[in-house]
Each structure stands twice: as C-alpha cells, then as structure tokens.
Amino acid sequence: MTDTKKVKDWWLGKNPTETIQAEWVKTVLTKPTSWGVQMVFWQDLLDHAETVGDGCDYLGLYRQDETPKQAAAMLREHCLTTAR
C-alpha cells in the first residue's frame, strides 16, 4: 500500500510498502522453481479495501481503481521472460 499506516497491520506483522510487495512477487515467482514448483497462484489481483479491515486488503497487484502497482509490473515481466 502507498501509506502503510492507513490501516491496521496485517497478521504477519507490519504492512508492506508497494516496493516490498513487488520484491515479494519477484521472489515468489522465481524461488519456487528451484524446488520444482511449476505454477504459482496469486490470490488477489485487485485490492479490496475494507473487506478484512487490515493490510491484507491491499495485497492485490492492482489498486482498487485498477491502476497497476510495481508488483503487477514484476508479474508481467516474469510472464514475458518465461514465455520465451
């Protein structure tokens, strides 16, 4: 999320910034392949503010207004790279 103090922290600790989330996406898409994982599913493509009431509402790859976050760019870059 752009403002990590906007809502209460999620269950895993402090809310991540959009930059941290983008790094997570990069790690989640690349690291598991070394374990033999062939496919990764990302639960939330779109933020859904006020559904859970904490930082989990902002783990989508796109903001609620459908503008892409850095994380969406990481996913796109990964898909373009691995599709070749």
Rosetta blueprint (number, residue, H / E / L):
1 M L
2 T L
3 D L
4 T L
5 K L
6 K L
7 V L
8 K L
9 D L
10 W L
11 W L
12 L L
13 G L
14 K L
15 N L
16 P L
17 T L
18 E H
19 T H
20 I H
21 Q H
22 A H
23 E H
24 W H
25 V H
26 K H
27 T H
28 V H
29 L H
30 T H
31 K H
32 P H
33 T H
34 S H
35 W H
36 G L
37 V L
38 Q L
39 M L
40 V L
41 F L
42 W L
43 Q L
44 D L
45 L L
46 L E
47 D L
48 H L
49 A L
50 E L
51 T L
52 V L
53 G L
54 D L
55 G H
56 C H
57 D H
58 Y H
59 L L
60 G L
61 L L
62 Y E
63 R L
64 Q L
65 D L
66 E L
67 T L
68 P E
69 K L
70 Q H
71 A H
72 A H
73 A H
74 M H
75 L H
76 R H
77 E H
78 H H
79 C H
80 L H
81 T H
82 T H
83 A L
84 R L
